[in-house]
Amino acid sequence: MTKAQDTDDAEDFCRICGYDEERFWEHSVPRSAICPCCGTESGIGDMGEPTWEGLTGIREYRGHWVGNGAQWRSPTLRPKGWDLLKHIANIPPEWR
């Protein structure tokens, strides 16, 4: 089990960017949490199953966010020395 998933059926990571300091999904239900990094609200921009079809929208949103400079929605929460590649490495393989 990854750091991001500490209970069955809970996701403590953003499916778009990998931010892992908040619970975004619980029991397959989005918690409507807004990611302070990429700005995605769980249940809005990250719907789908970890299948090719389900990941298409998630990958498009992630590409849009990265393509526009990977700007933080809440810049004051951005860690000093933040590294985009290390950050998105938090995304579990099934959501990449």
Biopython code that builds the backbone (N, CA, C, O; Angstrom):
import numpy as np
from Bio.PDB.StructureBuilder import StructureBuilder

atoms = [
    (1, "MET", "N", (0.846, -1.174, 0.000)),
    (1, "MET", "CA", (0.000, 0.000, 0.000)),
    (1, "MET", "C", (0.890, 1.236, 0.000)),
    (1, "MET", "O", (1.896, 1.276, 0.709)),
    (2, "THR", "N", (0.539, 2.216, -0.767)),
    (2, "THR", "CA", (1.325, 3.433, -0.862)),
    (2, "THR", "C", (1.006, 4.370, 0.291)),
    (2, "THR", "O", (-0.007, 4.210, 0.972)),
    (3, "LYS", "N", (1.871, 5.344, 0.501)),
    (3, "LYS", "CA", (1.622, 6.376, 1.506)),
    (3, "LYS", "C", (0.277, 7.032, 1.252)),
    (3, "LYS", "O", (-0.453, 7.377, 2.182)),
    (4, "ALA", "N", (-0.032, 7.195, -0.015)),
    (4, "ALA", "CA", (-1.249, 7.898, -0.391)),
    (4, "ALA", "C", (-2.517, 7.126, -0.050)),
    (4, "ALA", "O", (-3.576, 7.737, 0.098)),
    (5, "GLN", "N", (-2.446, 5.822, 0.079)),
    (5, "GLN", "CA", (-3.633, 5.031, 0.359)),
    (5, "GLN", "C", (-3.431, 4.299, 1.672)),
    (5, "GLN", "O", (-2.845, 3.217, 1.697)),
    (6, "ASP", "N", (-3.917, 4.883, 2.776)),
    (6, "ASP", "CA", (-3.706, 4.294, 4.078)),
    (6, "ASP", "C", (-4.878, 3.453, 4.544)),
    (6, "ASP", "O", (-4.762, 2.764, 5.557)),
    (7, "THR", "N", (-5.996, 3.482, 3.850)),
    (7, "THR", "CA", (-7.121, 2.607, 4.156)),
    (7, "THR", "C", (-7.660, 2.077, 2.835)),
    (7, "THR", "O", (-7.450, 2.669, 1.777)),
    (8, "ASP", "N", (-8.348, 0.964, 2.916)),
    (8, "ASP", "CA", (-8.979, 0.449, 1.707)),
    (8, "ASP", "C", (-9.999, 1.471, 1.226)),
    (8, "ASP", "O", (-10.766, 2.026, 2.013)),
    (9, "ASP", "N", (-9.993, 1.704, -0.055)),
    (9, "ASP", "CA", (-10.997, 2.559, -0.679)),
    (9, "ASP", "C", (-10.889, 4.032, -0.286)),
    (9, "ASP", "O", (-11.896, 4.740, -0.278)),
    (10, "ALA", "N", (-9.687, 4.501, 0.039)),
    (10, "ALA", "CA", (-9.471, 5.917, 0.316)),
    (10, "ALA", "C", (-8.297, 6.383, -0.523)),
    (10, "ALA", "O", (-7.319, 5.657, -0.697)),
    (11, "GLU", "N", (-8.397, 7.589, -1.036)),
    (11, "GLU", "CA", (-7.322, 8.154, -1.834)),
    (11, "GLU", "C", (-6.890, 9.479, -1.225)),
    (11, "GLU", "O", (-7.663, 10.436, -1.172)),
    (12, "ASP", "N", (-5.645, 9.519, -0.766)),
    (12, "ASP", "CA", (-5.072, 10.728, -0.192)),
    (12, "ASP", "C", (-4.102, 11.355, -1.179)),
    (12, "ASP", "O", (-3.024, 11.813, -0.801)),
    (13, "PHE", "N", (-4.486, 11.372, -2.421)),
    (13, "PHE", "CA", (-3.657, 11.981, -3.459)),
    (13, "PHE", "C", (-4.576, 12.525, -4.531)),
    (13, "PHE", "O", (-5.671, 12.011, -4.760)),
    (14, "CYS", "N", (-4.110, 13.570, -5.180)),
    (14, "CYS", "CA", (-4.857, 14.130, -6.299)),
    (14, "CYS", "C", (-4.548, 13.287, -7.535)),
    (14, "CYS", "O", (-3.383, 13.050, -7.853)),
    (15, "ARG", "N", (-5.578, 12.842, -8.221)),
    (15, "ARG", "CA", (-5.387, 12.019, -9.418)),
    (15, "ARG", "C", (-4.764, 12.807, -10.561)),
    (15, "ARG", "O", (-4.205, 12.214, -11.484)),
    (16, "ILE", "N", (-4.849, 14.113, -10.518)),
    (16, "ILE", "CA", (-4.303, 14.943, -11.587)),
    (16, "ILE", "C", (-2.821, 15.219, -11.366)),
    (16, "ILE", "O", (-2.007, 14.987, -12.259)),
    (17, "CYS", "N", (-2.463, 15.715, -10.174)),
    (17, "CYS", "CA", (-1.085, 16.167, -9.966)),
    (17, "CYS", "C", (-0.279, 15.357, -8.959)),
    (17, "CYS", "O", (0.949, 15.443, -8.958)),
    (18, "GLY", "N", (-0.927, 14.576, -8.104)),
    (18, "GLY", "CA", (-0.196, 13.779, -7.130)),
    (18, "GLY", "C", (-0.078, 14.404, -5.755)),
    (18, "GLY", "O", (0.551, 13.820, -4.872)),
    (19, "TYR", "N", (-0.664, 15.573, -5.545)),
    (19, "TYR", "CA", (-0.635, 16.199, -4.213)),
    (19, "TYR", "C", (-1.175, 15.182, -3.212)),
    (19, "TYR", "O", (-2.221, 14.574, -3.439)),
    (20, "ASP", "N", (-0.454, 14.999, -2.098)),
    (20, "ASP", "CA", (-0.839, 13.911, -1.189)),
    (20, "ASP", "C", (-0.982, 14.340, 0.271)),
    (20, "ASP", "O", (-0.619, 13.595, 1.182)),
    (21, "GLU", "N", (-1.500, 15.519, 0.482)),
    (21, "GLU", "CA", (-1.682, 16.002, 1.854)),
    (21, "GLU", "C", (-3.156, 16.155, 2.233)),
    (21, "GLU", "O", (-3.470, 16.822, 3.219)),
    (22, "GLU", "N", (-4.051, 15.557, 1.476)),
    (22, "GLU", "CA", (-5.481, 15.709, 1.726)),
    (22, "GLU", "C", (-6.208, 14.474, 1.203)),
    (22, "GLU", "O", (-5.756, 13.847, 0.244)),
    (23, "ARG", "N", (-7.320, 14.125, 1.821)),
    (23, "ARG", "CA", (-8.119, 13.002, 1.335)),
    (23, "ARG", "C", (-9.072, 13.522, 0.269)),
    (23, "ARG", "O", (-9.892, 14.403, 0.524)),
    (24, "PHE", "N", (-8.947, 12.956, -0.943)),
    (24, "PHE", "CA", (-9.758, 13.405, -2.065)),
    (24, "PHE", "C", (-10.934, 12.469, -2.348)),
    (24, "PHE", "O", (-11.991, 12.929, -2.782)),
    (25, "TRP", "N", (-10.772, 11.188, -2.115)),
    (25, "TRP", "CA", (-11.831, 10.196, -2.370)),
    (25, "TRP", "C", (-11.909, 9.269, -1.166)),
    (25, "TRP", "O", (-10.895, 8.946, -0.549)),
    (26, "GLU", "N", (-13.131, 8.844, -0.839)),
    (26, "GLU", "CA", (-13.330, 7.890, 0.241)),
    (26, "GLU", "C", (-14.508, 6.995, -0.105)),
    (26, "GLU", "O", (-15.603, 7.479, -0.392)),
    (27, "HIS", "N", (-14.278, 5.676, -0.077)),
    (27, "HIS", "CA", (-15.305, 4.694, -0.421)),
    (27, "HIS", "C", (-15.870, 4.952, -1.821)),
    (27, "HIS", "O", (-17.077, 4.868, -2.046)),
    (28, "SER", "N", (-14.979, 5.265, -2.743)),
    (28, "SER", "CA", (-15.318, 5.536, -4.149)),
    (28, "SER", "C", (-16.186, 6.777, -4.345)),
    (28, "SER", "O", (-16.805, 6.942, -5.396)),
    (29, "VAL", "N", (-16.232, 7.640, -3.347)),
    (29, "VAL", "CA", (-17.026, 8.859, -3.422)),
    (29, "VAL", "C", (-16.077, 10.057, -3.317)),
    (29, "VAL", "O", (-15.252, 10.120, -2.405)),
    (30, "PRO", "N", (-16.195, 11.007, -4.253)),
    (30, "PRO", "CA", (-15.349, 12.198, -4.156)),
    (30, "PRO", "C", (-15.741, 13.044, -2.954)),
    (30, "PRO", "O", (-16.923, 13.175, -2.637)),
    (31, "ARG", "N", (-14.754, 13.611, -2.293)),
    (31, "ARG", "CA", (-15.020, 14.439, -1.117)),
    (31, "ARG", "C", (-15.166, 15.914, -1.469)),
    (31, "ARG", "O", (-15.268, 16.754, -0.575)),
    (32, "SER", "N", (-15.176, 16.238, -2.751)),
    (32, "SER", "CA", (-15.294, 17.622, -3.230)),
    (32, "SER", "C", (-14.182, 18.512, -2.692)),
    (32, "SER", "O", (-14.368, 19.714, -2.504)),
    (33, "ALA", "N", (-13.024, 17.908, -2.446)),
    (33, "ALA", "CA", (-11.861, 18.663, -1.993)),
    (33, "ALA", "C", (-11.203, 19.315, -3.198)),
    (33, "ALA", "O", (-11.095, 18.699, -4.258)),
    (34, "ILE", "N", (-10.768, 20.546, -3.042)),
    (34, "ILE", "CA", (-10.081, 21.251, -4.107)),
    (34, "ILE", "C", (-8.585, 21.173, -3.849)),
    (34, "ILE", "O", (-8.106, 21.560, -2.783)),
    (35, "CYS", "N", (-7.861, 20.674, -4.821)),
    (35, "CYS", "CA", (-6.418, 20.499, -4.691)),
    (35, "CYS", "C", (-5.735, 21.867, -4.654)),
    (35, "CYS", "O", (-5.924, 22.671, -5.566)),
    (36, "PRO", "N", (-4.941, 22.142, -3.613)),
    (36, "PRO", "CA", (-4.259, 23.427, -3.545)),
    (36, "PRO", "C", (-3.127, 23.549, -4.565)),
    (36, "PRO", "O", (-2.604, 24.640, -4.789)),
    (37, "CYS", "N", (-2.757, 22.444, -5.172)),
    (37, "CYS", "CA", (-1.708, 22.467, -6.182)),
    (37, "CYS", "C", (-2.300, 22.759, -7.559)),
    (37, "CYS", "O", (-2.092, 23.847, -8.097)),
    (38, "CYS", "N", (-3.024, 21.819, -8.133)),
    (38, "CYS", "CA", (-3.508, 21.994, -9.513)),
    (38, "CYS", "C", (-4.899, 22.621, -9.609)),
    (38, "CYS", "O", (-5.306, 23.043, -10.691)),
    (39, "GLY", "N", (-5.630, 22.689, -8.500)),
    (39, "GLY", "CA", (-6.942, 23.320, -8.499)),
    (39, "GLY", "C", (-8.104, 22.420, -8.872)),
    (39, "GLY", "O", (-9.236, 22.893, -8.968)),
    (40, "THR", "N", (-7.857, 21.136, -9.085)),
    (40, "THR", "CA", (-8.932, 20.210, -9.432)),
    (40, "THR", "C", (-9.799, 19.922, -8.214)),
    (40, "THR", "O", (-9.288, 19.736, -7.109)),
    (41, "GLU", "N", (-11.096, 19.886, -8.419)),
    (41, "GLU", "CA", (-12.007, 19.473, -7.362)),
    (41, "GLU", "C", (-12.296, 17.999, -7.553)),
    (41, "GLU", "O", (-12.693, 17.580, -8.640)),
    (42, "SER", "N", (-12.102, 17.208, -6.508)),
    (42, "SER", "CA", (-12.348, 15.774, -6.644)),
    (42, "SER", "C", (-13.808, 15.553, -7.005)),
    (42, "SER", "O", (-14.719, 16.104, -6.387)),
    (43, "GLY", "N", (-13.996, 14.732, -8.020)),
    (43, "GLY", "CA", (-15.332, 14.463, -8.515)),
    (43, "GLY", "C", (-15.707, 15.326, -9.701)),
    (43, "GLY", "O", (-16.762, 15.114, -10.300)),
    (44, "ILE", "N", (-14.877, 16.292, -10.060)),
    (44, "ILE", "CA", (-15.168, 17.144, -11.213)),
    (44, "ILE", "C", (-14.173, 16.839, -12.338)),
    (44, "ILE", "O", (-14.561, 16.306, -13.377)),
    (45, "GLY", "N", (-12.920, 17.167, -12.142)),
    (45, "GLY", "CA", (-11.929, 16.978, -13.196)),
    (45, "GLY", "C", (-11.216, 15.648, -13.167)),
    (45, "GLY", "O", (-10.360, 15.384, -14.011)),
    (46, "ASP", "N", (-11.558, 14.801, -12.200)),
    (46, "ASP", "CA", (-10.808, 13.557, -12.054)),
    (46, "ASP", "C", (-11.683, 12.313, -12.011)),
    (46, "ASP", "O", (-11.320, 11.311, -11.395)),
    (47, "MET", "N", (-12.827, 12.381, -12.663)),
    (47, "MET", "CA", (-13.732, 11.229, -12.689)),
    (47, "MET", "C", (-13.201, 10.166, -13.633)),
    (47, "MET", "O", (-12.423, 10.452, -14.544)),
    (48, "GLY", "N", (-13.623, 8.967, -13.406)),
    (48, "GLY", "CA", (-13.249, 7.874, -14.285)),
    (48, "GLY", "C", (-12.656, 6.721, -13.504)),
    (48, "GLY", "O", (-12.373, 6.824, -12.310)),
    (49, "GLU", "N", (-12.485, 5.655, -14.194)),
    (49, "GLU", "CA", (-11.867, 4.460, -13.636)),
    (49, "GLU", "C", (-10.469, 4.346, -14.210)),
    (49, "GLU", "O", (-10.191, 4.906, -15.270)),
    (50, "PRO", "N", (-9.584, 3.630, -13.531)),
    (50, "PRO", "CA", (-8.231, 3.480, -14.071)),
    (50, "PRO", "C", (-8.188, 2.529, -15.271)),
    (50, "PRO", "O", (-7.527, 1.492, -15.238)),
    (51, "THR", "N", (-8.902, 2.906, -16.316)),
    (51, "THR", "CA", (-8.902, 2.183, -17.586)),
    (51, "THR", "C", (-8.490, 3.184, -18.651)),
    (51, "THR", "O", (-8.443, 4.385, -18.386)),
    (52, "TRP", "N", (-8.196, 2.713, -19.835)),
    (52, "TRP", "CA", (-7.794, 3.622, -20.908)),
    (52, "TRP", "C", (-8.841, 4.714, -21.116)),
    (52, "TRP", "O", (-8.499, 5.895, -21.178)),
    (53, "GLU", "N", (-10.100, 4.331, -21.224)),
    (53, "GLU", "CA", (-11.163, 5.305, -21.462)),
    (53, "GLU", "C", (-11.331, 6.251, -20.278)),
    (53, "GLU", "O", (-11.492, 7.458, -20.463)),
    (54, "GLY", "N", (-11.295, 5.712, -19.073)),
    (54, "GLY", "CA", (-11.483, 6.535, -17.879)),
    (54, "GLY", "C", (-10.342, 7.494, -17.620)),
    (54, "GLY", "O", (-10.549, 8.565, -17.050)),
    (55, "LEU", "N", (-9.153, 7.128, -18.025)),
    (55, "LEU", "CA", (-7.986, 7.971, -17.784)),
    (55, "LEU", "C", (-7.820, 9.092, -18.798)),
    (55, "LEU", "O", (-7.055, 10.027, -18.563)),
    (56, "THR", "N", (-8.513, 9.013, -19.903)),
    (56, "THR", "CA", (-8.343, 10.008, -20.964)),
    (56, "THR", "C", (-8.560, 11.433, -20.450)),
    (56, "THR", "O", (-7.713, 12.297, -20.672)),
    (57, "GLY", "N", (-9.659, 11.690, -19.778)),
    (57, "GLY", "CA", (-9.946, 13.024, -19.260)),
    (57, "GLY", "C", (-8.946, 13.459, -18.207)),
    (57, "GLY", "O", (-8.523, 14.615, -18.186)),
    (58, "ILE", "N", (-8.567, 12.541, -17.338)),
    (58, "ILE", "CA", (-7.590, 12.844, -16.294)),
    (58, "ILE", "C", (-6.250, 13.226, -16.914)),
    (58, "ILE", "O", (-5.616, 14.193, -16.492)),
    (59, "ARG", "N", (-5.827, 12.467, -17.911)),
    (59, "ARG", "CA", (-4.562, 12.764, -18.579)),
    (59, "ARG", "C", (-4.623, 14.079, -19.343)),
    (59, "ARG", "O", (-3.640, 14.819, -19.378)),
    (60, "GLU", "N", (-5.751, 14.374, -19.947)),
    (60, "GLU", "CA", (-5.902, 15.648, -20.653)),
    (60, "GLU", "C", (-5.833, 16.819, -19.676)),
    (60, "GLU", "O", (-5.174, 17.821, -19.952)),
    (61, "TYR", "N", (-6.505, 16.697, -18.547)),
    (61, "TYR", "CA", (-6.481, 17.765, -17.542)),
    (61, "TYR", "C", (-5.067, 17.948, -17.015)),
    (61, "TYR", "O", (-4.592, 19.075, -16.874)),
    (62, "ARG", "N", (-4.388, 16.826, -16.721)),
    (62, "ARG", "CA", (-3.007, 16.893, -16.240)),
    (62, "ARG", "C", (-2.107, 17.559, -17.279)),
    (62, "ARG", "O", (-1.269, 18.392, -16.931)),
    (63, "GLY", "N", (-2.275, 17.196, -18.551)),
    (63, "GLY", "CA", (-1.481, 17.787, -19.618)),
    (63, "GLY", "C", (-1.721, 19.280, -19.740)),
    (63, "GLY", "O", (-0.790, 20.049, -19.978)),
    (64, "HIS", "N", (-2.973, 19.691, -19.577)),
    (64, "HIS", "CA", (-3.318, 21.111, -19.628)),
    (64, "HIS", "C", (-2.640, 21.859, -18.476)),
    (64, "HIS", "O", (-2.069, 22.930, -18.678)),
    (65, "TRP", "N", (-2.705, 21.294, -17.278)),
    (65, "TRP", "CA", (-2.099, 21.919, -16.097)),
    (65, "TRP", "C", (-0.582, 22.050, -16.273)),
    (65, "TRP", "O", (-0.017, 23.121, -16.048)),
    (66, "VAL", "N", (0.070, 20.961, -16.673)),
    (66, "VAL", "CA", (1.522, 20.988, -16.876)),
    (66, "VAL", "C", (1.877, 21.915, -18.036)),
    (66, "VAL", "O", (2.819, 22.701, -17.935)),
    (67, "GLY", "N", (1.131, 21.829, -19.135)),
    (67, "GLY", "CA", (1.399, 22.646, -20.310)),
    (67, "GLY", "C", (1.271, 24.142, -20.063)),
    (67, "GLY", "O", (1.834, 24.953, -20.799)),
    (68, "ASN", "N", (0.528, 24.501, -19.020)),
    (68, "ASN", "CA", (0.367, 25.907, -18.661)),
    (68, "ASN", "C", (1.256, 26.304, -17.490)),
    (68, "ASN", "O", (0.979, 27.280, -16.792)),
    (69, "GLY", "N", (2.315, 25.550, -17.282)),
    (69, "GLY", "CA", (3.310, 25.923, -16.281)),
    (69, "GLY", "C", (3.153, 25.292, -14.923)),
    (69, "GLY", "O", (3.889, 25.654, -14.005)),
    (70, "ALA", "N", (2.230, 24.363, -14.747)),
    (70, "ALA", "CA", (2.018, 23.681, -13.466)),
    (70, "ALA", "C", (1.935, 24.674, -12.307)),
    (70, "ALA", "O", (2.581, 24.507, -11.272)),
    (71, "GLN", "N", (1.128, 25.704, -12.512)),
    (71, "GLN", "CA", (0.968, 26.750, -11.487)),
    (71, "GLN", "C", (0.150, 26.224, -10.306)),
    (71, "GLN", "O", (-0.831, 25.502, -10.486)),
    (72, "TRP", "N", (0.567, 26.593, -9.110)),
    (72, "TRP", "CA", (-0.160, 26.210, -7.906)),
    (72, "TRP", "C", (-1.383, 27.102, -7.720)),
    (72, "TRP", "O", (-1.302, 28.319, -7.880)),
    (73, "ARG", "N", (-2.513, 26.490, -7.384)),
    (73, "ARG", "CA", (-3.727, 27.246, -7.085)),
    (73, "ARG", "C", (-3.532, 28.061, -5.814)),
    (73, "ARG", "O", (-3.988, 29.201, -5.724)),
    (74, "SER", "N", (-2.849, 27.472, -4.828)),
    (74, "SER", "CA", (-2.535, 28.152, -3.563)),
    (74, "SER", "C", (-1.016, 28.235, -3.441)),
    (74, "SER", "O", (-0.404, 27.398, -2.778)),
    (75, "PRO", "N", (-0.402, 29.234, -4.073)),
    (75, "PRO", "CA", (1.058, 29.313, -4.114)),
    (75, "PRO", "C", (1.735, 29.357, -2.746)),
    (75, "PRO", "O", (2.894, 28.961, -2.625)),
    (76, "THR", "N", (1.036, 29.830, -1.719)),
    (76, "THR", "CA", (1.649, 29.892, -0.389)),
    (76, "THR", "C", (1.882, 28.500, 0.192)),
    (76, "THR", "O", (2.685, 28.345, 1.112)),
    (77, "LEU", "N", (1.190, 27.482, -0.330)),
    (77, "LEU", "CA", (1.375, 26.107, 0.150)),
    (77, "LEU", "C", (2.445, 25.354, -0.626)),
    (77, "LEU", "O", (2.797, 24.230, -0.269)),
    (78, "ARG", "N", (2.960, 25.963, -1.676)),
    (78, "ARG", "CA", (3.995, 25.312, -2.484)),
    (78, "ARG", "C", (5.279, 25.194, -1.660)),
    (78, "ARG", "O", (5.811, 26.202, -1.193)),
    (79, "PRO", "N", (5.781, 23.960, -1.479)),
    (79, "PRO", "CA", (6.995, 23.769, -0.688)),
    (79, "PRO", "C", (8.212, 24.425, -1.352)),
    (79, "PRO", "O", (8.312, 24.499, -2.577)),
    (80, "LYS", "N", (9.102, 24.883, -0.529)),
    (80, "LYS", "CA", (10.347, 25.456, -1.032)),
    (80, "LYS", "C", (11.106, 24.343, -1.760)),
    (80, "LYS", "O", (11.196, 23.221, -1.261)),
    (81, "GLY", "N", (11.639, 24.647, -2.913)),
    (81, "GLY", "CA", (12.375, 23.654, -3.692)),
    (81, "GLY", "C", (11.484, 22.628, -4.370)),
    (81, "GLY", "O", (11.943, 21.543, -4.726)),
    (82, "TRP", "N", (10.209, 22.966, -4.550)),
    (82, "TRP", "CA", (9.254, 22.042, -5.162)),
    (82, "TRP", "C", (9.735, 21.601, -6.532)),
    (82, "TRP", "O", (10.237, 22.409, -7.313)),
    (83, "ASP", "N", (9.581, 20.321, -6.817)),
    (83, "ASP", "CA", (10.021, 19.734, -8.083)),
    (83, "ASP", "C", (8.828, 19.029, -8.726)),
    (83, "ASP", "O", (8.291, 18.074, -8.164)),
    (84, "LEU", "N", (8.416, 19.498, -9.899)),
    (84, "LEU", "CA", (7.253, 18.939, -10.583)),
    (84, "LEU", "C", (7.388, 17.441, -10.813)),
    (84, "LEU", "O", (6.443, 16.696, -10.553)),
    (85, "LEU", "N", (8.531, 16.986, -11.290)),
    (85, "LEU", "CA", (8.679, 15.560, -11.596)),
    (85, "LEU", "C", (8.586, 14.688, -10.353)),
    (85, "LEU", "O", (8.007, 13.603, -10.409)),
    (86, "LYS", "N", (9.135, 15.132, -9.251)),
    (86, "LYS", "CA", (9.007, 14.374, -8.002)),
    (86, "LYS", "C", (7.558, 14.406, -7.517)),
    (86, "LYS", "O", (7.044, 13.423, -6.983)),
    (87, "HIS", "N", (6.920, 15.543, -7.714)),
    (87, "HIS", "CA", (5.536, 15.710, -7.264)),
    (87, "HIS", "C", (4.602, 14.755, -8.017)),
    (87, "HIS", "O", (3.821, 14.041, -7.388)),
    (88, "ILE", "N", (4.670, 14.732, -9.333)),
    (88, "ILE", "CA", (3.767, 13.867, -10.084)),
    (88, "ILE", "C", (4.133, 12.389, -9.953)),
    (88, "ILE", "O", (3.337, 11.521, -10.310)),
    (89, "ALA", "N", (5.328, 12.099, -9.445)),
    (89, "ALA", "CA", (5.692, 10.709, -9.170)),
    (89, "ALA", "C", (4.835, 10.135, -8.040)),
    (89, "ALA", "O", (4.783, 8.917, -7.869)),
    (90, "ASN", "N", (4.153, 11.001, -7.257)),
    (90, "ASN", "CA", (3.246, 10.538, -6.197)),
    (90, "ASN", "C", (1.985, 9.892, -6.754)),
    (90, "ASN", "O", (1.284, 9.182, -6.033)),
    (91, "ILE", "N", (1.689, 10.130, -8.027)),
    (91, "ILE", "CA", (0.481, 9.559, -8.621)),
    (91, "ILE", "C", (0.684, 8.057, -8.753)),
    (91, "ILE", "O", (1.626, 7.623, -9.415)),
    (92, "PRO", "N", (-0.179, 7.251, -8.137)),
    (92, "PRO", "CA", (-0.034, 5.809, -8.262)),
    (92, "PRO", "C", (-0.093, 5.385, -9.745)),
    (92, "PRO", "O", (-0.790, 6.013, -10.542)),
    (93, "PRO", "N", (0.627, 4.340, -10.101)),
    (93, "PRO", "CA", (0.707, 3.908, -11.491)),
    (93, "PRO", "C", (-0.644, 3.742, -12.187)),
    (93, "PRO", "O", (-0.761, 4.036, -13.377)),
    (94, "GLU", "N", (-1.656, 3.279, -11.469)),
    (94, "GLU", "CA", (-2.951, 3.044, -12.112)),
    (94, "GLU", "C", (-3.641, 4.337, -12.545)),
    (94, "GLU", "O", (-4.586, 4.290, -13.333)),
    (95, "TRP", "N", (-3.190, 5.488, -12.045)),
    (95, "TRP", "CA", (-3.802, 6.769, -12.407)),
    (95, "TRP", "C", (-2.902, 7.621, -13.308)),
    (95, "TRP", "O", (-3.212, 8.786, -13.561)),
    (96, "ARG", "N", (-1.803, 7.060, -13.789)),
    (96, "ARG", "CA", (-0.887, 7.827, -14.653)),
    (96, "ARG", "C", (-1.332, 7.788, -16.089)),
    (96, "ARG", "O", (-0.683, 8.378, -16.953)),
]
sb = StructureBuilder()
sb.init_structure("model")
sb.init_model(0)
sb.init_chain("A")
sb.init_seg("    ")
for serial, (resi, resn, name, xyz) in enumerate(atoms, 1):
    if name == "N":
        sb.init_residue(resn, " ", resi, " ")
    sb.init_atom(name, np.array(xyz, "f"), 0.0, 1.0, " ", f" {name:<3s}", serial, name[0])
structure = sb.get_structure()
